[in-house]
Structures are given as structure tokens and as C-alpha cells.
Amino acid sequence: MALSLASVKPIETSCGKYNVAVSLAGEQPVTTMKIFRTEALGGTYSAPLSLNVKAVFTPVDGTKSARREVTRRIELGPGSHSVWAYVQAPQYPASIKIDTNGDGKPDTVLPASSNFVAGVSPAVLKGNAPARPHLAASLSTDTSTVIACPAGQCAYQSCHCSSTSTDPYQSSSGCGSDHLHCIWTCVTCTTQFQPADPYLNPGN
């Protein structure tokens, strides 16, 4: 329904420094989502997401004539280990309004949240209800980047790729490890989510 991304610092180009903002562009493709219930409280799903996006490049020096826009279609393959679970608590409070056209102004009220929560394994529901998944914090040190989560939660990486993309900026090797779109999320710890690297989740 909405996408709002912004560069954390200006990018350097041969034409100068630019800030970049990304939002959805026009009518969006419809994703066919296949949901598999493998046990009473949830299962797995497959949803290869496609997006039409617009990237706006705004010069740092304020030159309006140098502002540029690029529109692209992005194909994201199914995420690795895509799990879901039933939950009783709402995922978000009622009456949340979001910006759907990238103008920086909230314009659409989200419908009420359902009991379907993506990214949570049904295994964690056999004990206490899991905490709501959220993006993990990235902490940089002199030697490495630490992925930090609250106590009782573990860092889990979900990656997407496109094996059939014709985008020249995509990797020529398709879904190789040299071109993955990955995010880190914090989920309630289970044995299957425990990270192998102790630096990913200090204290857990």
C-alpha cells in the first residue's frame, strides 16, 4: 500500500551530491500469495513481490533544475524461511494513516489488522504469545556491524532476489549471493531462530 525510503546520507555522483527518496509509482502489480497451513497455529507462505517504484534525486546544493526522477519495476523473489502465525493481539492500533503517494503527507487509513502475522513461526505460539516482529537495530563498531535485539528476541535475516530480472543493475548471476535484498528483523527466540554468530544478538 505504501513505500517510503530515504538515503541516510547524500550519494556522490559525477554531477554532485544528491539525496534520494523512494516511493511507489502509480498502479501496483498484484502479488499472488500462496499460504500453507502446516500446523494448527500457522505455517509458511510464498509471495514474490513486484513493485513499481520512483526514485527522486534531489541535489544537496538546492539546484532545482538538477532534480531527477527514475521509475523502475522491481521484482523481489520469495523470501527465505517465510513463516506466519495466528495471533490474538492486533498488530497495530486502529486508525493508523499512511502516505501512499510519496508526498510526505498521510492520506489513507489502514484497515483493521488481521490475526495473520508474517515472519513469526507458529512454533513460538506453543508457549507465550510472541512479541511483534520489528526491524533490528544496526550498531557499528570498529571491527564489525552488530545486529541488536531486545532481550528474549533474536535477529533473523530475510532475503529476496530476482532470478528472472532484466534490470541492468541486477546481478548477472541472478539470485547469487552477490545480489540479495536483505533485512534483519527481531523475533521471539526459538531454537530454529537462534543465531549461530554470538555477535548478532548480544545477551541472548
N, C-alpha and C positions, 0 to 999 in steps of 0.2 A: 504493500500500500504506500510505502514511503521509503526514501533513502536520503540520508543527509550526512555526507562525509566532507572533511576539510583537511588540508595539509597541516601538519603540526609546525612546519617551518617553510619558508619560501624555497622553491626549487630554482636551481641555476640553469639558465639556458644561454645560447649564444646571443639571444635578444634581451637578456637581462634577467632579473629575478621576478618570479611570479608566485602568487598564492593560488591554490587550486581548490575548488569546491565541486562536489559531485552530487547530482540528484537524479531522480527518474526523469525520463524524457518521453512525454506523450503516452499513448496507449501501450499497455504492457502485455507481453505474451502470457498465455495461461499455462501454468505448470500442472501436469498430471501427476498427482501424488498417489503412490500405492502404499497402503497401510496394512501391515501384517500384525495380527494379534497372536502372539506366541504363548502367552500365559494370561491368567485372569486379570492382572493389573497393567498390562501393556504389551509391548513388542518392539518391532522395528518398522522402518518406513523408507521409501525411496522417493526423492523429489529433486530431479535435475532441474535446477532453477535457471530461467532465462530472464535477462533484464535489458531494457533499453535505457541507457544512461547518458547524461550530459555532463561533461567536464568543462567548467568555466575557469579560464586562466586570467587572473587579474594582476596587472603589473604592480609591483610594490611601490614604484615611484609615482603611481596615480595617473599615468597617461591613459586616458580613456580610449583613445584610438588604437591602443595596443592590446585591448581586451580581446580574447579569443574564446570561441566555444567549439567543442568537438563532441559529436554524438556517436555512440558506438552501441552495438548489441553484444552483450556478454553472456556466454554460455558457461554455467557452473555445473560440473558433473555432480552426481550424488555424493554426499558427504560420507566420510568413513565412520563406521560404527554409528549409524543413525538410529537412535533408540527413542522411545516415547513411553509415557506412563500416564495413568489416570491420577488426578489429584482432586481433593475436595476444596482446597482453598483457592480463591481466584488468583490468577497470575498477575493481575494489576488492578488497581482501584477503578471504579466506574468513572465515566465522563472524562477520559483522557483524550486530549485533542492533539493531533499531529499535523505536520506540514507535509502535504502530498505533492506540491508543485515546485518545491525548492526555492520559494521566495523568502524563506525565513519567518513566515507567519503561520501559526497553526490554523488549519482550516477544516479539518474533518475529525469528528468524534468517533473513536473506535467502538465497535460493537462489544457487548459484554464478553469477557473471556470464557472459554470453554474449559472442560475438565481434561483436555488433551494438552500435555506438556512435552514438547520436543526436547531432546537432549538429556532426559533423565531415564535411567534404566529402571524397569519395573522391579528389579531385584531389591532396590533400596526401599521400596514401599512395604516390604515384609516386616520391617521394623518400624521406625518412626518415619513420619512424612518427611520427604527431602526438602532442603532449602531450595528456593527458586534459583535456577541457573543464572549466572551473570558473567560478564566479561571479566577475565582475570586482570590483575594489575601487573604491569611490567616494570621491574626495578633494575636499573642498570648499575653494574659495579665496574671496577677497573678491569676485571678479567672476564666477566660474563654477564648475561641477562638473566635475572631471576624472575620466574613466574610465581607470584604470590597470591595465596587464597586464605580466607579466614579459617580459623580452627574448625576441624571437622569436615572441611571441604578439600577436594583435590583438584589439581589442574588437569584439564582434559583438552586435547587438541583435536579440532575438527577441520579437515582439509577438503577442498574442492578443486577439480581440474576439468579441463575440456579436451577430450581426445579427438574431437572432430572439428575443432575451431579452424576457421580460415583467416583469423585475425593475424596480421603480420607480426604483432607484438607478442603473440603467444609462442610458447616454446615449440620448436620444430620437432621435438620428441614427444609431443602430445602430453600425456599425463606423467611425464618423468618427474623425478624429484627436483629438477631444476626449474619447474614452473608449477607451483601449487599456491592456492589462495588459502591461507590457514588462519584460524583464530584460536585463542585459548579461552576456555570457559571454566568456571569453578562449579563443581557439582558435589553433592554429598558423597563422601568417600565410601567405596565398597572395595572388595578385593580386586575386582576387574578394573577399577579406576585408579588404583594406587600407582603413582608414577615410579618408574624404575630409577629415575635420577633424583636423588635427595635434594638437589638444589632447586627443583621445580616447585616444591611445596614445603618450605622450611617449617618444622614443628609438627608436621602431620605424618 
